[in-house]
């Protein structure tokens, strides 16, 4: 470590920008600096630490060395504590200001986007960054302090079990069935799980997992499809269902985002198990700034309009029943820790 240099916060910001964006070019654009300036800051940081932080002989994304991986959580913690301190002092006048970083699955954007607009309109000095995260990467981002909080589904309790995570319920999302127009049940507002018996069933999931959530639901209902086709994206489920390759299974928000041009119909699936809980995940060990706490409060108070949970062309006549009692009573998950 050089005795002639003081470690600069700008070096840490450059380090995290390169790590998060995957390249020096993208990092420079993110921090609004020339690429040569960012490269110089990384070089200064490496010289100060006496270790190389990035492997530079690969194509993007740039990868961290072992030293870089060791240094990463400390750099994140330093900047987060500084940001929280600045926010705490700045918020003494009652003005909510600062940045909130939210990881979420794409379907939740239907709920989050309007909320972000309302929140930033009410608090002009606040900024909310929305980051797409699939599967269990959402809580991974929270645990590693890449984001402040995450919105994700519990399917059913596969969320990472750790004392460092706080979990609070937000709302419940139905799971829907995609049916070809010529299917006997195409015009039905609801279908029984048995509709999948003997059919090719297309669903999202992780191909490397032996049993996914939707597959487990089918098994639990005693349904035996002809085959289960697991893909990575809801758009793939819709495209394959539109092509007549099978029946699709999708959460309601994902189905709501799709434009199938009338080639398939969407129906609710009978059974209370065909609904999943959407939760907010936070880090128990972090001291959150006021702006993050304010956004979490707004998020917990926000309930999606029932129409959002029903596809446009599903012909579904019933609406989700309003939930009574507290958020915790609705889903039965533990309460979010005090922020």
C-alpha positions in Angstrom: 0.0 0.0 0.0 1.4 3.4 -1.0 2.0 5.8 1.9 1.8 8.8 -0.5 -1.8 8.3 -1.5 -5.0 8.6 0.4 -7.8 6.2 -0.7 -10.4 8.2 -2.6 -14.1 7.5 -2.7 -14.0 8.2 -6.4 -11.8 5.1 -6.8 -14.3 3.0 -5.0 -17.1 4.3 -7.2 -15.1 3.6 -10.3 -14.3 0.0 -9.0 -18.0 -0.7 -8.4 -19.1 0.8 -11.7 -16.7 -1.4 -13.6 -17.9 -4.5 -11.6 -21.6 -3.7 -12.0 -21.5 -2.7 -15.7 -19.0 -5.3 -16.8 -16.7 -3.0 -18.8 -14.6 0.1 -18.5 -16.5 1.8 -21.3 -20.0 1.2 -19.7 -18.6 2.2 -16.3 -17.3 5.5 -17.7 -20.7 6.3 -19.2 -22.4 5.4 -15.9 -20.2 7.7 -13.8 -20.1 10.4 -16.5 -16.3 10.3 -16.8 -13.9 9.6 -19.6 -12.8 6.0 -19.9 -9.2 7.0 -19.4 -10.2 8.7 -16.1 -11.9 5.5 -14.9 -9.0 3.3 -15.9 -6.7 5.7 -14.1 -8.8 5.5 -10.9 -8.7 1.7 -11.0 -5.0 1.8 -11.5 -4.6 4.1 -8.5 -6.8 1.9 -6.4 -4.8 -1.2 -7.4 -1.5 0.5 -6.7 -2.9 1.7 -3.3 -3.9 -1.9 -2.4 -0.9 -3.6 -3.9 -3.1 -6.0 -5.8 -4.7 -6.4 -9.2 -8.5 -6.2 -8.9 -9.7 -7.0 -12.5 -8.7 -9.6 -15.1 -8.2 -7.5 -18.2 -7.3 -10.1 -20.8 -10.9 -11.2 -21.4 -13.9 -9.9 -23.3 -16.7 -8.2 -21.4 -17.9 -8.7 -18.9 -14.7 -7.9 -17.0 -14.1 -10.3 -14.2 -12.8 -9.7 -10.7 -9.6 -11.4 -9.5 -9.6 -13.2 -6.1 -8.3 -10.0 -4.6 -11.1 -8.0 -6.2 -13.7 -10.5 -4.9 -12.3 -10.1 -1.4 -12.3 -6.3 -1.7 -15.8 -6.0 -3.2 -18.0 -6.3 -0.1 -15.8 -3.8 1.8 -16.0 -1.2 -1.1 -19.8 -1.7 -1.2 -20.1 -1.3 2.5 -18.0 1.9 2.6 -20.0 3.7 -0.1 -23.3 2.5 1.4 -22.4 3.8 4.8 -21.3 7.2 3.4 -24.5 7.4 1.3 -26.6 6.6 4.4 -24.7 9.2 6.4 -25.2 11.9 3.8 -28.9 10.9 3.5 -29.4 11.0 7.3 -27.9 14.5 7.6 -29.7 15.8 4.5 -33.0 14.4 5.7 -32.9 16.4 8.9 -35.0 19.0 7.2 -37.7 16.4 6.5 -36.9 16.2 2.8 -36.6 12.7 1.4 -33.6 12.6 -0.8 -31.1 10.1 -2.2 -31.1 6.8 -4.2 -33.0 3.6 -3.8 -31.9 0.5 -5.8 -34.5 -2.2 -6.3 -34.0 -5.6 -7.8 -37.2 -7.2 -9.2 -38.5 -9.8 -11.6 -39.8 -8.2 -14.9 -43.5 -8.8 -14.3 -43.4 -6.7 -11.1 -42.6 -3.7 -13.2 -46.3 -3.3 -13.8 -46.7 -2.5 -10.2 -43.3 -0.9 -9.5 -43.2 1.5 -12.5 -46.3 3.5 -11.5 -45.2 3.5 -7.8 -41.7 4.8 -8.8 -43.4 7.6 -10.8 -45.6 8.6 -7.8 -42.8 8.3 -5.3 -40.3 10.5 -7.2 -43.1 13.0 -8.0 -43.8 13.3 -4.3 -40.1 13.3 -3.5 -38.3 15.1 -6.3 -34.9 14.7 -4.6 -35.2 10.9 -4.6 -34.1 8.6 -7.4 -35.1 5.0 -7.8 -33.1 2.5 -9.9 -34.9 -0.7 -11.0 -32.7 -3.7 -11.8 -34.0 -6.9 -13.5 -33.3 -10.0 -11.4 -34.5 -13.5 -12.1 -34.9 -16.3 -9.6 -32.8 -16.3 -6.5 -30.4 -13.7 -7.9 -32.7 -11.0 -6.3 -31.9 -11.9 -2.7 -28.3 -12.6 -3.7 -28.1 -8.9 -4.8 -29.5 -7.9 -1.4 -27.1 -10.1 0.6 -24.1 -8.8 -1.3 -25.4 -5.2 -1.0 -25.7 -4.7 -4.8 -29.2 -3.3 -4.2 -31.1 -2.0 -1.2 -34.1 -4.3 -1.5 -35.7 -6.8 -3.8 -39.2 -7.7 -4.9 -39.7 -11.3 -5.8 -41.9 -14.4 -5.5 -41.7 -17.1 -2.9 -42.1 -20.4 -4.6 -43.1 -21.5 -2.1 -40.3 -21.2 0.6 -37.2 -21.6 -1.6 -36.0 -18.1 -0.9 -32.6 -18.2 0.7 -32.9 -19.0 4.3 -30.6 -16.7 6.3 -30.9 -14.5 9.3 -29.6 -11.6 7.3 -32.7 -11.4 5.2 -35.9 -9.7 6.2 -39.0 -10.7 4.3 -42.5 -9.0 4.2 -45.5 -9.8 2.0 -46.8 -7.4 -0.6 -49.6 -9.1 -2.5 -50.6 -12.4 -4.1 -50.3 -13.2 -7.8 -52.4 -15.9 -9.5 -50.8 -18.4 -11.9 -52.5 -18.7 -15.3 -52.8 -21.2 -18.1 -52.2 -20.4 -21.8 -54.5 -22.4 -24.1 -54.6 -22.6 -27.9 -57.8 -21.1 -29.4 -58.9 -24.6 -30.6 -58.6 -26.2 -27.2 -61.9 -27.5 -25.7 -61.4 -25.2 -22.7 -60.3 -22.1 -24.6 -63.4 -20.1 -23.7 -63.5 -21.2 -20.0 -62.7 -18.4 -17.5 -61.2 -21.1 -15.2 -59.7 -24.5 -15.8 -58.9 -27.4 -13.4 -55.3 -28.6 -13.0 -56.4 -31.8 -14.8 -56.4 -29.8 -18.1 -52.6 -30.4 -18.2 -53.0 -34.2 -18.0 -51.4 -35.9 -21.0 -50.4 -32.5 -22.5 -47.0 -31.0 -23.2 -46.7 -28.2 -20.6 -44.4 -25.3 -21.1 -43.2 -23.4 -18.1 -40.5 -21.1 -16.9 -37.8 -22.3 -14.5 -34.2 -23.3 -14.1 -33.4 -26.3 -16.3 -30.7 -27.4 -13.9 -33.2 -27.7 -11.0 -34.6 -31.2 -10.7 -38.1 -30.0 -9.7 -39.3 -26.5 -10.4 -42.2 -24.8 -8.6 -44.7 -25.3 -11.4 -43.7 -28.9 -11.9 -44.1 -29.4 -8.1 -47.6 -27.9 -8.3 -48.6 -30.3 -11.1 -47.3 -33.2 -9.1 -49.1 -32.1 -6.0 -52.4 -32.0 -7.9 -51.8 -35.5 -9.2 -51.4 -34.3 -12.8 -49.1 -36.2 -15.2 -48.3 -34.2 -18.3 -47.0 -35.9 -21.4 -43.9 -33.8 -21.0 -42.7 -30.8 -19.2 -40.8 -28.2 -21.2 -38.8 -25.8 -19.1 -37.7 -22.5 -20.6 -36.1 -19.3 -19.3 -38.4 -16.5 -20.3 -42.2 -15.9 -20.3 -42.0 -14.8 -24.0 -40.7 -18.2 -24.9 -43.6 -19.9 -23.1 -46.1 -17.7 -25.0 -44.4 -18.2 -28.4 -44.4 -22.0 -28.0 -48.0 -22.0 -26.8 -49.0 -19.8 -29.8 -47.2 -22.3 -32.1 -49.3 -25.1 -30.7 -46.5 -26.9 -29.0 -48.3 -27.3 -25.7 -50.2 -25.5 -22.9 -48.4 -22.8 -21.0 -48.1 -21.9 -17.4 -47.3 -18.3 -16.5 -47.8 -15.9 -13.5 -50.5 -13.4 -14.1 -48.2 -10.3 -14.3 -46.0 -12.0 -16.8 -49.0 -13.0 -18.9 -50.3 -9.4 -18.6 -47.1 -8.1 -20.3 -47.4 -10.4 -23.3 -49.0 -9.6 -26.6 -50.2 -13.0 -28.0 -52.3 -11.3 -30.8 -55.3 -13.4 -29.9 -53.5 -16.7 -30.7 -54.0 -18.1 -27.2 -56.4 -17.7 -24.4 -55.6 -17.2 -20.8 -57.5 -18.8 -17.9 -57.2 -19.0 -14.1 -56.3 -22.3 -12.6 -58.6 -23.8 -9.9 -57.0 -24.3 -6.5 -55.6 -22.0 -3.8 -52.1 -23.5 -4.5 -52.1 -21.8 -7.9 -51.4 -18.4 -6.3 -47.9 -17.2 -5.3 -46.9 -14.6 -2.7 -44.9 -11.6 -3.8 -42.6 -10.3 -1.1 -40.1 -7.5 -0.4 -36.6 -8.6 0.8 -34.3 -6.4 2.8 -30.9 -6.8 4.6 -31.3 -7.0 8.4 -27.8 -5.9 9.1 -27.9 -2.7 7.1 -28.7 0.8 8.5 -31.0 2.0 5.7 -31.1 5.7 4.8 -34.4 7.6 5.2 -35.1 7.5 1.4 -35.0 3.7 1.4 -37.3 3.4 4.4 -39.7 5.8 2.8 -39.8 3.7 -0.4 -40.3 0.5 1.5 -43.3 2.1 3.3 -44.8 3.2 0.0 -44.2 -0.3 -1.5 -45.9 -2.0 1.4 -48.9 0.3 1.1 -49.2 -0.2 -2.6 -51.7 -2.8 -3.8 -52.0 -3.6 -7.5 -55.3 -3.0 -9.1 -57.2 -6.3 -9.4 -57.3 -5.8 -13.2 -53.5 -6.1 -13.3 -53.8 -9.6 -12.1 -56.3 -10.6 -14.8 -55.2 -11.0 -18.4 -57.1 -8.8 -20.9 -58.3 -11.6 -23.1 -58.8 -14.2 -20.4 -62.5 -13.6 -20.0 -62.2 -14.1 -16.3 -65.3 -12.9 -14.5 -64.1 -13.2 -10.9 -61.7 -10.8 -9.3 -59.3 -11.5 -6.4 -61.1 -11.0 -3.1 -59.8 -8.1 -1.0 -57.6 -9.2 1.8 -58.5 -8.2 5.4 -56.1 -7.6 8.2 -52.4 -6.6 8.2 -50.0 -7.4 5.4 -48.4 -10.1 7.6 -51.8 -11.7 8.2 -52.5 -11.9 4.5 -49.7 -14.2 3.7 -48.3 -15.3 7.0 -44.7 -14.4 6.5 -42.5 -12.7 9.1 -42.5 -8.9 9.4 -40.0 -6.7 7.7 -37.4 -5.5 10.3 -37.4 -1.9 11.4 -35.5 0.3 9.0 
